[in-house]
Amino acid sequence: MKPELISFKLCPFVQKALLTLLYKGISYNIEYIDLDNPPAWFGDLSPLGKVPVLKVGNQVLFESSVIIEYLDEAYAKPLHPDDLLIKAQNRSWMEFGNECLMNSFNLIIQPDESGFNEQREILFRRMGQLEKQLDGKAFFNGDQISLVDLSFTPFFQRQAFISEISPGLIDKKLFPKVSEWSENLLTMDIVSTSTVPEIKPLYTGMIKKRNGYLSTLMQ
Ligand SMILES: N[C@@H](CCC(=O)N[C@@H](CS)C(=O)NCC(=O)O)C(=O)O
């Protein structure tokens, strides 16, 4: 029975689930919905009205971190460290990654420069916190890829898009380990298939549509 992912093309939380499905080589079905005009069935299916939702037979899972934890336990190629404390610590940092995604979105919607700078400061602080957690190896836990890596990948992809409009957040000098980690994640094979091919124009189009301060910096 193939799991079915209910998706929205731009959603970074959905992308966490897709990265996990792709890494593990799980075959799945995907249905895209328009969140501005969701189908009636979505309201019944998704208790919080959000994507991702994963349908497994008659069962429904929601919340991206819960979905990827389920996929990790249900399928081969484990993506969590064995050590209980390190695993729990990874989960804490996965939550931190979710916050970073929300910070990215807040950055986009700020109507003026001061709000934008405030949000950018928050992200700078977060990158400093992350820098202290990394030890300069390829992935968060060392050489072995984990769910925490997959959880941060959508954030770094969006920062790469934003940095073409407003450079400098993932600064190589200030945050060398974060920069390297980001590069390692974004060059994984599974990244290109974890979104629709037109993700970049869709994302920059969304920035324009939001009409915040960031959109005024676009060429
Ligand atoms: N905490 C949720 C966040 C999911 C989320 O915010 N999804 C957005 C799209 S990226 C959504 O469905 N928003 C619709 C809404 O809030 O009405 C998760 O990790 O799955």
The ligand as a Gaussian input file, in Angstrom:
#p B3LYP/6-31G(d) Opt

LIG

0 1
 N        3.773000      22.560000      11.907000
 C        3.298000      22.189000      10.602000
 C        3.395000      23.393000       9.689000
 C        2.776000      23.099000       8.319000
 C        2.392000      24.386000       7.607000
 O        2.488000      25.504000       8.155000
 N        1.949000      24.226000       6.362000
 C        1.482000      25.384000       5.627000
 C        1.969000      25.351000       4.166000
 S        3.707000      25.468000       4.070000
 C       -0.035000      25.318000       5.556000
 O       -0.608000      24.281000       5.283000
 N       -0.692000      26.457000       5.776000
 C       -2.109000      26.563000       5.626000
 C       -2.720000      27.319000       6.762000
 O       -2.005000      27.626000       7.742000
 O       -3.907000      27.603000       6.661000
 C        4.122000      21.008000      10.075000
 O        5.284000      20.887000      10.490000
 O        3.575000      20.201000       9.294000

